[in-house]
């Protein structure tokens, strides 16, 4: 029998006065942290919109502005490393607001003793990912902390992009009757990170789906500017993302399990480990809420794009059960897809 391993459980006791791993999960604990600490201190109507980016009117232009930090473990994984991931993640946050990404900043916190060979590989991957995405890294910062005070390297990136005029994307825009479109298979990134972290092997090498999605968004918007919203289901996976949209819009959502694409390797790993693919992180997929009259054309545009070859219509927005997501299972039953308190797989981005 192979080596046993344990999954860290980020779900805490109900009452605590300390930050726990689950507070960074993207689930209910993250929402509690934002509401109880940050929103009380940083009062801003733009921040209160809870979008992946802030859209700002500056000198007649609409700018998208976002920041993100990356603490993935391990630093190197099949399909990328923390450097390329940091570019893709920030570009995607801009893209989910419909923006054309323009510029990035890069902040590094490096642990004393970290090898220059690894640091060069990370920065080279980061530079290549930026060039492929058509963005420039134009400013940054570097700090070094004592050995034992970090975990190799952490990266913070900030991005600026340009939003087209007349575009109004928001998680509060979903309406009953809208279709839910997904750009590909779920859980590739999260299961890749878990397999490398814990030494689990697969017959076929699963890779992270880490990719910049702005060109896919561009092609979808070329078909319809009436798309309600985009989201990339990263921490907390598809389930948390759809719960956020349902809550913001005050609508319900009904998914069809048979229509949700999941690779057999991912499905098998989740069954073995007691995980649910709906909650596993992705770094190169998006979900879109689209008016029904535009759904077919938008889906066709997704299928024609290299990053949308496995796209599917996975559900509908409904008036029933507002604020809740329900899935029709392959057995013909229905179950509630709730937002978890914490994350099944911490430190996946």
BALOBA-1460 file (C-alpha; in Angstrom, 3 decimals):
// residues 349
<rec num="1" residu="x" x="0.000" y="0.000" z="0.000"/>
<rec num="2" residu="x" x="1.291" y="3.461" z="-0.886"/>
<rec num="3" residu="x" x="2.287" y="6.123" z="1.565"/>
<rec num="4" residu="x" x="-0.615" y="7.640" z="3.446"/>
<rec num="5" residu="x" x="-1.068" y="11.384" z="3.548"/>
<rec num="6" residu="x" x="-3.356" y="13.846" z="5.223"/>
<rec num="7" residu="x" x="-5.361" y="16.749" z="3.863"/>
<rec num="8" residu="x" x="-5.214" y="19.893" z="5.960"/>
<rec num="9" residu="x" x="-8.661" y="20.882" z="7.145"/>
<rec num="10" residu="x" x="-9.062" y="24.672" z="7.080"/>
<rec num="11" residu="x" x="-12.473" y="24.624" z="8.798"/>
<rec num="12" residu="x" x="-12.130" y="25.995" z="12.333"/>
<rec num="13" residu="x" x="-14.133" y="25.824" z="15.507"/>
<rec num="14" residu="x" x="-17.157" y="28.139" z="15.303"/>
<rec num="15" residu="x" x="-15.697" y="30.867" z="17.512"/>
<rec num="16" residu="x" x="-12.128" y="32.103" z="17.233"/>
<rec num="17" residu="x" x="-10.137" y="35.314" z="17.583"/>
<rec num="18" residu="x" x="-7.331" y="34.178" z="15.296"/>
<rec num="19" residu="x" x="-6.937" y="33.973" z="11.540"/>
<rec num="20" residu="x" x="-7.148" y="30.399" z="10.288"/>
<rec num="21" residu="x" x="-6.256" y="28.724" z="7.010"/>
<rec num="22" residu="x" x="-9.901" y="28.645" z="5.977"/>
<rec num="23" residu="x" x="-10.099" y="32.444" z="6.008"/>
<rec num="24" residu="x" x="-8.124" y="32.428" z="2.753"/>
<rec num="25" residu="x" x="-10.237" y="29.762" z="1.072"/>
<rec num="26" residu="x" x="-12.693" y="31.805" z="-0.953"/>
<rec num="27" residu="x" x="-15.586" y="30.216" z="0.977"/>
<rec num="28" residu="x" x="-17.818" y="31.376" z="3.826"/>
<rec num="29" residu="x" x="-14.902" y="32.096" z="6.142"/>
<rec num="30" residu="x" x="-13.344" y="34.391" z="3.544"/>
<rec num="31" residu="x" x="-16.636" y="36.234" z="3.212"/>
<rec num="32" residu="x" x="-16.790" y="36.595" z="6.992"/>
<rec num="33" residu="x" x="-13.242" y="37.974" z="7.074"/>
<rec num="34" residu="x" x="-14.032" y="40.538" z="4.386"/>
<rec num="35" residu="x" x="-17.280" y="41.623" z="6.041"/>
<rec num="36" residu="x" x="-16.096" y="41.723" z="9.644"/>
<rec num="37" residu="x" x="-12.588" y="43.151" z="9.188"/>
<rec num="38" residu="x" x="-11.727" y="44.684" z="5.828"/>
<rec num="39" residu="x" x="-15.022" y="46.225" z="4.749"/>
<rec num="40" residu="x" x="-15.428" y="47.884" z="8.133"/>
<rec num="41" residu="x" x="-12.000" y="49.491" z="7.819"/>
<rec num="42" residu="x" x="-11.960" y="50.202" z="4.059"/>
<rec num="43" residu="x" x="-15.314" y="51.840" z="3.387"/>
<rec num="44" residu="x" x="-15.688" y="52.216" z="-0.371"/>
<rec num="45" residu="x" x="-18.709" y="51.817" z="-2.666"/>
<rec num="46" residu="x" x="-16.448" y="50.375" z="-5.365"/>
<rec num="47" residu="x" x="-14.978" y="47.781" z="-3.004"/>
<rec num="48" residu="x" x="-18.489" y="46.898" z="-1.822"/>
<rec num="49" residu="x" x="-19.404" y="45.747" z="-5.351"/>
<rec num="50" residu="x" x="-17.337" y="42.570" z="-4.707"/>
<rec num="51" residu="x" x="-16.155" y="42.179" z="-8.290"/>
<rec num="52" residu="x" x="-12.865" y="40.529" z="-9.275"/>
<rec num="53" residu="x" x="-11.619" y="43.976" z="-10.256"/>
<rec num="54" residu="x" x="-12.502" y="47.608" z="-9.622"/>
<rec num="55" residu="x" x="-13.771" y="49.532" z="-12.632"/>
<rec num="56" residu="x" x="-12.702" y="53.178" z="-12.419"/>
<rec num="57" residu="x" x="-13.597" y="56.192" z="-14.557"/>
<rec num="58" residu="x" x="-10.349" y="58.109" z="-15.063"/>
<rec num="59" residu="x" x="-10.036" y="60.999" z="-17.495"/>
<rec num="60" residu="x" x="-12.805" y="59.699" z="-19.726"/>
<rec num="61" residu="x" x="-11.426" y="56.154" z="-19.806"/>
<rec num="62" residu="x" x="-12.799" y="53.117" z="-17.959"/>
<rec num="63" residu="x" x="-9.941" y="51.324" z="-16.232"/>
<rec num="64" residu="x" x="-10.048" y="47.915" z="-14.574"/>
<rec num="65" residu="x" x="-7.738" y="47.625" z="-11.560"/>
<rec num="66" residu="x" x="-6.976" y="44.440" z="-9.608"/>
<rec num="67" residu="x" x="-4.392" y="42.894" z="-7.301"/>
<rec num="68" residu="x" x="-3.678" y="39.316" z="-6.276"/>
<rec num="69" residu="x" x="-1.159" y="37.364" z="-4.200"/>
<rec num="70" residu="x" x="0.165" y="33.874" z="-4.943"/>
<rec num="71" residu="x" x="1.338" y="31.377" z="-2.338"/>
<rec num="72" residu="x" x="0.931" y="28.105" z="-4.257"/>
<rec num="73" residu="x" x="2.642" y="24.998" z="-2.923"/>
<rec num="74" residu="x" x="4.604" y="23.473" z="-4.638"/>
<rec num="75" residu="x" x="6.151" y="26.380" z="-6.524"/>
<rec num="76" residu="x" x="6.646" y="24.255" z="-9.654"/>
<rec num="77" residu="x" x="3.955" y="21.958" z="-11.032"/>
<rec num="78" residu="x" x="2.939" y="20.310" z="-14.299"/>
<rec num="79" residu="x" x="1.651" y="23.024" z="-16.587"/>
<rec num="80" residu="x" x="3.347" y="25.969" z="-14.914"/>
<rec num="81" residu="x" x="4.865" y="27.501" z="-11.798"/>
<rec num="82" residu="x" x="4.115" y="30.329" z="-9.403"/>
<rec num="83" residu="x" x="5.509" y="32.857" z="-11.903"/>
<rec num="84" residu="x" x="3.269" y="32.009" z="-14.859"/>
<rec num="85" residu="x" x="0.343" y="31.462" z="-12.486"/>
<rec num="86" residu="x" x="0.706" y="34.970" z="-11.053"/>
<rec num="87" residu="x" x="0.437" y="36.510" z="-14.515"/>
<rec num="88" residu="x" x="-2.480" y="34.339" z="-15.600"/>
<rec num="89" residu="x" x="-4.403" y="34.912" z="-12.380"/>
<rec num="90" residu="x" x="-4.135" y="38.688" z="-12.568"/>
<rec num="91" residu="x" x="-4.843" y="38.879" z="-16.295"/>
<rec num="92" residu="x" x="-7.936" y="36.757" z="-15.712"/>
<rec num="93" residu="x" x="-9.247" y="39.014" z="-12.943"/>
<rec num="94" residu="x" x="-9.061" y="41.905" z="-15.408"/>
<rec num="95" residu="x" x="-10.610" y="39.818" z="-18.178"/>
<rec num="96" residu="x" x="-13.594" y="38.880" z="-16.002"/>
<rec num="97" residu="x" x="-14.477" y="42.571" z="-16.074"/>
<rec num="98" residu="x" x="-14.243" y="42.545" z="-19.868"/>
<rec num="99" residu="x" x="-10.994" y="44.515" z="-19.811"/>
<rec num="100" residu="x" x="-8.087" y="44.318" z="-22.213"/>
<rec num="101" residu="x" x="-5.087" y="43.791" z="-19.865"/>
<rec num="102" residu="x" x="-2.323" y="46.352" z="-20.315"/>
<rec num="103" residu="x" x="0.179" y="46.514" z="-17.439"/>
<rec num="104" residu="x" x="1.236" y="44.503" z="-14.398"/>
<rec num="105" residu="x" x="3.305" y="45.121" z="-11.302"/>
<rec num="106" residu="x" x="5.261" y="42.349" z="-9.571"/>
<rec num="107" residu="x" x="6.089" y="42.196" z="-5.861"/>
<rec num="108" residu="x" x="8.311" y="39.406" z="-4.513"/>
<rec num="109" residu="x" x="8.738" y="38.266" z="-0.910"/>
<rec num="110" residu="x" x="11.716" y="35.889" z="-0.954"/>
<rec num="111" residu="x" x="12.898" y="33.688" z="1.889"/>
<rec num="112" residu="x" x="16.570" y="33.867" z="2.789"/>
<rec num="113" residu="x" x="18.422" y="30.909" z="1.276"/>
<rec num="114" residu="x" x="16.111" y="30.505" z="-1.741"/>
<rec num="115" residu="x" x="18.108" y="29.216" z="-4.730"/>
<rec num="116" residu="x" x="18.805" y="31.609" z="-7.588"/>
<rec num="117" residu="x" x="18.246" y="28.782" z="-10.096"/>
<rec num="118" residu="x" x="14.626" y="28.467" z="-8.964"/>
<rec num="119" residu="x" x="14.143" y="32.245" z="-8.796"/>
<rec num="120" residu="x" x="15.398" y="32.668" z="-12.365"/>
<rec num="121" residu="x" x="13.091" y="29.899" z="-13.593"/>
<rec num="122" residu="x" x="10.118" y="31.598" z="-11.909"/>
<rec num="123" residu="x" x="10.875" y="35.072" z="-13.258"/>
<rec num="124" residu="x" x="11.575" y="33.727" z="-16.759"/>
<rec num="125" residu="x" x="8.229" y="31.910" z="-16.775"/>
<rec num="126" residu="x" x="6.560" y="35.065" z="-15.500"/>
<rec num="127" residu="x" x="8.118" y="37.175" z="-18.248"/>
<rec num="128" residu="x" x="7.157" y="34.675" z="-20.944"/>
<rec num="129" residu="x" x="3.566" y="34.482" z="-19.686"/>
<rec num="130" residu="x" x="3.334" y="38.284" z="-19.738"/>
<rec num="131" residu="x" x="4.680" y="38.457" z="-23.292"/>
<rec num="132" residu="x" x="2.217" y="35.806" z="-24.474"/>
<rec num="133" residu="x" x="-0.646" y="37.701" z="-22.826"/>
<rec num="134" residu="x" x="0.458" y="40.984" z="-24.421"/>
<rec num="135" residu="x" x="1.049" y="42.788" z="-21.138"/>
<rec num="136" residu="x" x="4.121" y="44.587" z="-19.777"/>
<rec num="137" residu="x" x="5.460" y="44.221" z="-16.234"/>
<rec num="138" residu="x" x="6.297" y="47.855" z="-15.567"/>
<rec num="139" residu="x" x="6.992" y="48.175" z="-11.834"/>
<rec num="140" residu="x" x="7.540" y="46.067" z="-8.743"/>
<rec num="141" residu="x" x="9.187" y="45.501" z="-5.393"/>
<rec num="142" residu="x" x="11.400" y="42.894" z="-3.723"/>
<rec num="143" residu="x" x="11.701" y="42.014" z="-0.042"/>
<rec num="144" residu="x" x="13.793" y="39.268" z="1.607"/>
<rec num="145" residu="x" x="12.706" y="37.753" z="4.930"/>
<rec num="146" residu="x" x="14.702" y="35.611" z="7.363"/>
<rec num="147" residu="x" x="14.917" y="31.877" z="6.760"/>
<rec num="148" residu="x" x="11.857" y="30.246" z="8.304"/>
<rec num="149" residu="x" x="9.747" y="33.391" z="7.936"/>
<rec num="150" residu="x" x="8.444" y="32.527" z="4.464"/>
<rec num="151" residu="x" x="8.025" y="29.526" z="2.203"/>
<rec num="152" residu="x" x="10.462" y="30.039" z="-0.646"/>
<rec num="153" residu="x" x="8.793" y="32.873" z="-2.498"/>
<rec num="154" residu="x" x="5.419" y="34.653" z="-2.482"/>
<rec num="155" residu="x" x="4.366" y="36.911" z="-5.378"/>
<rec num="156" residu="x" x="1.927" y="39.801" z="-5.498"/>
<rec num="157" residu="x" x="0.771" y="41.174" z="-8.840"/>
<rec num="158" residu="x" x="-1.377" y="44.177" z="-9.679"/>
<rec num="159" residu="x" x="-2.972" y="44.691" z="-13.073"/>
<rec num="160" residu="x" x="-4.489" y="47.541" z="-15.057"/>
<rec num="161" residu="x" x="-6.666" y="47.123" z="-18.133"/>
<rec num="162" residu="x" x="-9.020" y="49.068" z="-20.373"/>
<rec num="163" residu="x" x="-12.775" y="48.348" z="-20.311"/>
<rec num="164" residu="x" x="-14.728" y="48.867" z="-23.562"/>
<rec num="165" residu="x" x="-17.418" y="51.566" z="-23.469"/>
<rec num="166" residu="x" x="-20.977" y="50.385" z="-22.939"/>
<rec num="167" residu="x" x="-20.003" y="47.145" z="-21.177"/>
<rec num="168" residu="x" x="-21.765" y="46.409" z="-17.896"/>
<rec num="169" residu="x" x="-20.613" y="43.142" z="-16.315"/>
<rec num="170" residu="x" x="-21.513" y="42.340" z="-12.723"/>
<rec num="171" residu="x" x="-22.324" y="39.380" z="-10.505"/>
<rec num="172" residu="x" x="-25.526" y="41.267" z="-9.660"/>
<rec num="173" residu="x" x="-26.792" y="41.067" z="-13.265"/>
<rec num="174" residu="x" x="-28.029" y="37.460" z="-13.489"/>
<rec num="175" residu="x" x="-31.713" y="37.116" z="-14.415"/>
<rec num="176" residu="x" x="-34.132" y="34.153" z="-14.422"/>
<rec num="177" residu="x" x="-33.938" y="32.297" z="-17.729"/>
<rec num="178" residu="x" x="-30.256" y="33.080" z="-18.311"/>
<rec num="179" residu="x" x="-27.982" y="30.218" z="-19.322"/>
<rec num="180" residu="x" x="-24.832" y="29.194" z="-17.419"/>
<rec num="181" residu="x" x="-21.875" y="28.452" z="-19.701"/>
<rec num="182" residu="x" x="-18.593" y="26.839" z="-18.616"/>
<rec num="183" residu="x" x="-15.443" y="26.984" z="-20.757"/>
<rec num="184" residu="x" x="-14.042" y="23.510" z="-20.005"/>
<rec num="185" residu="x" x="-13.235" y="20.709" z="-17.615"/>
<rec num="186" residu="x" x="-13.288" y="21.299" z="-13.870"/>
<rec num="187" residu="x" x="-10.595" y="20.671" z="-11.286"/>
<rec num="188" residu="x" x="-7.506" y="20.231" z="-13.475"/>
<rec num="189" residu="x" x="-5.412" y="22.747" z="-11.554"/>
<rec num="190" residu="x" x="-6.443" y="21.763" z="-8.039"/>
<rec num="191" residu="x" x="-5.941" y="18.045" z="-8.577"/>
<rec num="192" residu="x" x="-2.594" y="18.645" z="-10.308"/>
<rec num="193" residu="x" x="-1.385" y="20.657" z="-7.301"/>
<rec num="194" residu="x" x="-2.654" y="18.020" z="-4.883"/>
<rec num="195" residu="x" x="-1.071" y="15.150" z="-6.820"/>
<rec num="196" residu="x" x="2.343" y="16.840" z="-6.886"/>
<rec num="197" residu="x" x="2.106" y="17.979" z="-3.273"/>
<rec num="198" residu="x" x="1.248" y="14.486" z="-2.037"/>
<rec num="199" residu="x" x="3.030" y="12.353" z="-4.659"/>
<rec num="200" residu="x" x="-0.105" y="10.845" z="-6.200"/>
<rec num="201" residu="x" x="0.481" y="9.492" z="-9.704"/>
<rec num="202" residu="x" x="-1.895" y="9.196" z="-12.660"/>
<rec num="203" residu="x" x="-1.701" y="6.893" z="-15.691"/>
<rec num="204" residu="x" x="-1.883" y="9.981" z="-17.904"/>
<rec num="205" residu="x" x="-0.149" y="13.149" z="-16.777"/>
<rec num="206" residu="x" x="-2.760" y="15.659" z="-15.737"/>
<rec num="207" residu="x" x="-1.629" y="19.283" z="-16.037"/>
<rec num="208" residu="x" x="-2.761" y="22.555" z="-14.550"/>
<rec num="209" residu="x" x="-5.132" y="24.485" z="-16.798"/>
<rec num="210" residu="x" x="-3.382" y="27.774" z="-15.912"/>
<rec num="211" residu="x" x="-3.917" y="30.150" z="-18.848"/>
<rec num="212" residu="x" x="-4.763" y="33.755" z="-19.681"/>
<rec num="213" residu="x" x="-8.442" y="33.978" z="-20.659"/>
<rec num="214" residu="x" x="-8.697" y="37.513" z="-22.056"/>
<rec num="215" residu="x" x="-8.774" y="36.437" z="-25.714"/>
<rec num="216" residu="x" x="-11.588" y="33.973" z="-24.978"/>
<rec num="217" residu="x" x="-13.539" y="36.772" z="-23.266"/>
<rec num="218" residu="x" x="-12.826" y="39.044" z="-26.238"/>
<rec num="219" residu="x" x="-14.276" y="36.516" z="-28.696"/>
<rec num="220" residu="x" x="-17.358" y="35.988" z="-26.527"/>
<rec num="221" residu="x" x="-18.011" y="39.732" z="-26.232"/>
<rec num="222" residu="x" x="-17.603" y="40.077" z="-30.002"/>
<rec num="223" residu="x" x="-20.709" y="37.894" z="-30.287"/>
<rec num="224" residu="x" x="-22.726" y="39.543" z="-27.490"/>
<rec num="225" residu="x" x="-22.171" y="42.615" z="-25.354"/>
<rec num="226" residu="x" x="-25.241" y="41.571" z="-23.370"/>
<rec num="227" residu="x" x="-23.406" y="38.865" z="-21.410"/>
<rec num="228" residu="x" x="-24.363" y="39.410" z="-17.755"/>
<rec num="229" residu="x" x="-21.084" y="38.487" z="-16.064"/>
<rec num="230" residu="x" x="-17.911" y="36.418" z="-16.174"/>
<rec num="231" residu="x" x="-16.139" y="34.693" z="-13.319"/>
<rec num="232" residu="x" x="-13.067" y="32.433" z="-13.169"/>
<rec num="233" residu="x" x="-13.822" y="29.692" z="-10.612"/>
<rec num="234" residu="x" x="-10.516" y="29.617" z="-8.723"/>
<rec num="235" residu="x" x="-10.535" y="29.153" z="-4.915"/>
<rec num="236" residu="x" x="-13.689" y="27.331" z="-3.900"/>
<rec num="237" residu="x" x="-14.277" y="26.170" z="-7.460"/>
<rec num="238" residu="x" x="-17.427" y="26.434" z="-9.547"/>
<rec num="239" residu="x" x="-19.732" y="25.877" z="-6.581"/>
<rec num="240" residu="x" x="-18.477" y="28.895" z="-4.613"/>
<rec num="241" residu="x" x="-18.454" y="31.076" z="-7.726"/>
<rec num="242" residu="x" x="-22.074" y="30.322" z="-8.622"/>
<rec num="243" residu="x" x="-23.195" y="30.758" z="-5.010"/>
<rec num="244" residu="x" x="-21.626" y="34.225" z="-5.016"/>
<rec num="245" residu="x" x="-23.445" y="35.191" z="-8.227"/>
<rec num="246" residu="x" x="-26.755" y="33.736" z="-7.019"/>
<rec num="247" residu="x" x="-26.459" y="35.651" z="-3.765"/>
<rec num="248" residu="x" x="-25.525" y="38.951" z="-5.412"/>
<rec num="249" residu="x" x="-28.311" y="38.698" z="-8.002"/>
<rec num="250" residu="x" x="-30.975" y="37.271" z="-5.705"/>
<rec num="251" residu="x" x="-31.702" y="34.372" z="-8.064"/>
<rec num="252" residu="x" x="-31.492" y="30.596" z="-7.966"/>
<rec num="253" residu="x" x="-29.438" y="28.346" z="-10.193"/>
<rec num="254" residu="x" x="-30.076" y="24.803" z="-11.392"/>
<rec num="255" residu="x" x="-27.161" y="22.774" z="-12.761"/>
<rec num="256" residu="x" x="-27.142" y="19.535" z="-14.732"/>
<rec num="257" residu="x" x="-24.420" y="17.193" z="-13.463"/>
<rec num="258" residu="x" x="-24.350" y="15.191" z="-16.684"/>
<rec num="259" residu="x" x="-23.488" y="18.341" z="-18.653"/>
<rec num="260" residu="x" x="-20.562" y="19.454" z="-16.466"/>
<rec num="261" residu="x" x="-17.251" y="18.386" z="-18.072"/>
<rec num="262" residu="x" x="-14.776" y="16.657" z="-15.722"/>
<rec num="263" residu="x" x="-11.729" y="14.628" z="-16.826"/>
<rec num="264" residu="x" x="-11.734" y="10.990" z="-15.774"/>
<rec num="265" residu="x" x="-8.430" y="11.482" z="-13.915"/>
<rec num="266" residu="x" x="-9.952" y="14.297" z="-11.890"/>
<rec num="267" residu="x" x="-13.167" y="12.409" z="-11.263"/>
<rec num="268" residu="x" x="-11.217" y="9.340" z="-10.121"/>
<rec num="269" residu="x" x="-8.950" y="11.354" z="-7.817"/>
<rec num="270" residu="x" x="-11.945" y="13.111" z="-6.271"/>
<rec num="271" residu="x" x="-13.745" y="9.821" z="-5.665"/>
<rec num="272" residu="x" x="-10.627" y="8.321" z="-4.090"/>
<rec num="273" residu="x" x="-10.032" y="11.313" z="-1.808"/>
<rec num="274" residu="x" x="-13.617" y="12.206" z="-0.975"/>
<rec num="275" residu="x" x="-13.497" y="15.532" z="-2.842"/>
<rec num="276" residu="x" x="-16.115" y="17.169" z="-5.035"/>
<rec num="277" residu="x" x="-14.957" y="18.499" z="-8.450"/>
<rec num="278" residu="x" x="-17.438" y="21.358" z="-8.111"/>
<rec num="279" residu="x" x="-15.307" y="22.792" z="-5.298"/>
<rec num="280" residu="x" x="-11.844" y="22.137" z="-6.780"/>
<rec num="281" residu="x" x="-9.893" y="25.166" z="-8.049"/>
<rec num="282" residu="x" x="-9.340" y="26.066" z="-11.697"/>
<rec num="283" residu="x" x="-6.911" y="28.604" z="-13.166"/>
<rec num="284" residu="x" x="-7.826" y="28.554" z="-16.856"/>
<rec num="285" residu="x" x="-11.602" y="28.259" z="-16.953"/>
<rec num="286" residu="x" x="-14.440" y="30.762" z="-16.856"/>
<rec num="287" residu="x" x="-18.160" y="30.668" z="-16.207"/>
<rec num="288" residu="x" x="-20.476" y="33.087" z="-17.985"/>
<rec num="289" residu="x" x="-24.085" y="34.056" z="-17.347"/>
<rec num="290" residu="x" x="-25.675" y="34.726" z="-20.739"/>
<rec num="291" residu="x" x="-29.174" y="35.765" z="-21.875"/>
<rec num="292" residu="x" x="-30.917" y="32.754" z="-23.465"/>
<rec num="293" residu="x" x="-31.283" y="34.435" z="-26.868"/>
<rec num="294" residu="x" x="-27.475" y="34.838" z="-27.105"/>
<rec num="295" residu="x" x="-26.476" y="31.535" z="-25.523"/>
<rec num="296" residu="x" x="-26.080" y="29.442" z="-28.671"/>
<rec num="297" residu="x" x="-23.925" y="31.988" z="-30.489"/>
<rec num="298" residu="x" x="-21.729" y="32.644" z="-27.453"/>
<rec num="299" residu="x" x="-21.239" y="28.920" z="-26.855"/>
<rec num="300" residu="x" x="-20.237" y="28.459" z="-30.490"/>
<rec num="301" residu="x" x="-17.633" y="31.212" z="-30.133"/>
<rec num="302" residu="x" x="-16.281" y="29.498" z="-27.017"/>
<rec num="303" residu="x" x="-16.000" y="26.137" z="-28.767"/>
<rec num="304" residu="x" x="-14.035" y="27.748" z="-31.612"/>
<rec num="305" residu="x" x="-11.403" y="29.136" z="-29.222"/>
<rec num="306" residu="x" x="-8.457" y="26.910" z="-28.140"/>
<rec num="307" residu="x" x="-9.224" y="27.571" z="-24.461"/>
<rec num="308" residu="x" x="-12.918" y="26.767" z="-24.893"/>
<rec num="309" residu="x" x="-12.814" y="23.501" z="-26.833"/>
<rec num="310" residu="x" x="-14.651" y="21.642" z="-24.040"/>
<rec num="311" residu="x" x="-17.193" y="24.361" z="-23.310"/>
<rec num="312" residu="x" x="-20.727" y="23.413" z="-22.314"/>
<rec num="313" residu="x" x="-24.062" y="24.800" z="-21.209"/>
<rec num="314" residu="x" x="-24.329" y="23.462" z="-17.668"/>
<rec num="315" residu="x" x="-27.450" y="25.027" z="-16.207"/>
<rec num="316" residu="x" x="-29.969" y="27.826" z="-16.001"/>
<rec num="317" residu="x" x="-30.788" y="30.744" z="-13.738"/>
<rec num="318" residu="x" x="-34.196" y="30.431" z="-12.090"/>
<rec num="319" residu="x" x="-36.649" y="32.337" z="-9.917"/>
<rec num="320" residu="x" x="-36.912" y="29.310" z="-7.633"/>
<rec num="321" residu="x" x="-34.778" y="28.982" z="-4.465"/>
<rec num="322" residu="x" x="-33.189" y="32.484" z="-4.673"/>
<rec num="323" residu="x" x="-29.614" y="32.641" z="-3.423"/>
<rec num="324" residu="x" x="-29.194" y="28.863" z="-3.773"/>
<rec num="325" residu="x" x="-27.539" y="26.556" z="-6.300"/>
<rec num="326" residu="x" x="-29.127" y="23.152" z="-6.927"/>
<rec num="327" residu="x" x="-27.795" y="20.347" z="-9.119"/>
<rec num="328" residu="x" x="-29.703" y="17.566" z="-10.863"/>
<rec num="329" residu="x" x="-27.511" y="14.516" z="-10.353"/>
<rec num="330" residu="x" x="-26.797" y="11.672" z="-12.761"/>
<rec num="331" residu="x" x="-29.145" y="9.540" z="-10.623"/>
<rec num="332" residu="x" x="-32.087" y="11.821" z="-11.331"/>
<rec num="333" residu="x" x="-32.159" y="13.351" z="-7.858"/>
<rec num="334" residu="x" x="-31.414" y="16.917" z="-6.796"/>
<rec num="335" residu="x" x="-29.104" y="18.259" z="-4.112"/>
<rec num="336" residu="x" x="-28.090" y="21.667" z="-2.842"/>
<rec num="337" residu="x" x="-24.614" y="22.862" z="-3.840"/>
<rec num="338" residu="x" x="-23.726" y="25.075" z="-0.901"/>
<rec num="339" residu="x" x="-20.680" y="27.257" z="-0.342"/>
<rec num="340" residu="x" x="-18.151" y="25.524" z="1.892"/>
<rec num="341" residu="x" x="-16.828" y="27.223" z="5.028"/>
<rec num="342" residu="x" x="-13.236" y="26.629" z="3.937"/>
<rec num="343" residu="x" x="-11.360" y="25.127" z="1.014"/>
<rec num="344" residu="x" x="-10.852" y="21.429" z="0.326"/>
<rec num="345" residu="x" x="-7.339" y="22.181" z="-0.980"/>
<rec num="346" residu="x" x="-5.559" y="25.175" z="0.612"/>
<rec num="347" residu="x" x="-2.696" y="27.047" z="-1.112"/>
<rec num="348" residu="x" x="-3.577" y="26.116" z="-4.666"/>
<rec num="349" residu="x" x="-2.907" y="29.622" z="-6.059"/>
